[in-house]
Amino acid sequence: MTDKLPPLIPHLCVKGAADAIEFYKEAFGATVVMRMPAEDGKRLMHAHLIVNGAVVFLMDDFPEHRGQHGDIKIFPATEIGGTPIKLHMEVANCDEAVKRAQAAGAQVTMPPWDAFWGMRYAEVSDPFGLAWSFGHPLPAK
């Protein structure tokens, strides 16, 4: 890992960041670069992960601090009944990626299929309410 971070990093807010890290390790092969626990000893203020070669930041929900640092209030997907984003991973084998995620506890929301845009594609929802998709290019016809 270099000291230079990529220019865009998803920063995810969940309830149960420590559990999310364990899920992401099992489901996606994530590695933990660092974790910063909160003063309460239960939640994580910040975690830095590598997921499928990409940097992902993760934090626990801190409802007691919402709105104290500007007008934007961040809520975990489980509190708002969904998520406005989907995180996509280019993988070597879409079907295997879905099987691994499902075995770890993800819900398959779109089984793998040969999409009209030339990709083997699928979608899952993780136990923390976040949406993920997987894809790999189909062979040229």
N, C-alpha and C positions, 0 to 999 in steps of 0.2 A: 504494500500500500504506500503510495506516495503521499506527500503532504498536500499536494494539489488536489482539490476536489473538482468534480465535474461541474459544469455551469448550471445544471438543473438537477435538483435532488428532490424526489417525493419525500414529504415529511408527514408520516401517518400518525393519527391520534386514535388510540383504542382504549377500551377498558380491559385491563389485564395485559400490559405490555410484556411482562416476563413470560406469561403463557403464550403470547403471540410469537415471541422470539423462538420458543421451543417448537411451536407449530411451523414457523417458517423454516427452521432448520430441518425438520422432518419432511415437510411437504415440498420445499423448494431447494433444499441443500444450502440454505443461508449460512453465512459465517458471521460471527460477532466480532466487530473491530473494537468496540468499547461500549460500556454501559455506565450511566450516571444515575445512581439511585437518589430518590427524593429523601428529604429529612425524615419522613414518616417511616422509612425503611421498608415500605410495601410497594410503592409505585416507582416508576422510572421517569426521571425528568427528561432523559435523552438516551437513545441507543443509536449506534451507528452499525448498520449491517451491510453485507454484500450479498445481494440476491441475484443470481444468474449473471454475475459479473457487474451488476450495477449497484451504486450506492443508494441505500434507503435509510432515512432517519425514522425513528419511531419514538413515540412518547405515550405515557399514560394520560388519561383524561384528568384534568385538574379543574373541576367545575368551580371551585372557590376562587380561581384566578381569571375566569372568563370576563373579558371586557376590560381588564385592568391595564392592558398594554396596547391600547388603541381600540378602535371600534369593531374589529373583527372578533367574533366569538367562534371558537373551534369546538365542535362536538364530535364524538365518535359516531360512526355510521349506525351503530346499534341504537343510539338515542334519537336519531332522526328518521329511522325507518328505511334507510337505504344509503346509497353513496352516489355522488355526482360524477365520480371518476371510475375508470377501470384501468388496472395496471396490466400491460401486455408484456409477455415474455416470448421472445423468439427462442425456440428450443430445437434440439436435434430430433426429437420424436414427440409429437403432440399427444399421442395416445398414452405413451408411458408417463409423460408429465401429469396428465389427468389422473391416471391410476395412482401415482405416488401421492398427489394432493388429496385424492379421495380417501386413500388409506390413512392419511394423517388426520382426516376429519373435515375436509372441504366437501361442500355440496356441489354436485355437477349440475349446472344450470343450462348448459348446452353441450351435449355429447360431441365428441370429435366427428367432424364431417369434412368432406372435400368441398371447400367453399368456391364459389364461382370466380373469385378473384385470384385463384391459383394457390391457395394455401390450405393445408390441413389445419383446422381451427376448432377450438373448444373454449368454454368458459366455465369458471367455478366461482363459488362464493365461499370465503373463508369463515371460520367460526367467530370472527370479529366484525362481520358485516361488510367486509371489503370485497370488491369484485376483481377477478383476475382472468386474463385470457392467455391462451397458449397458441402458438402456431409454428409451422414449418412449411417451407415452400414445397409444392407438389412438383414432381418431375414434369418437364416440358413435354407437351404432346406433339 
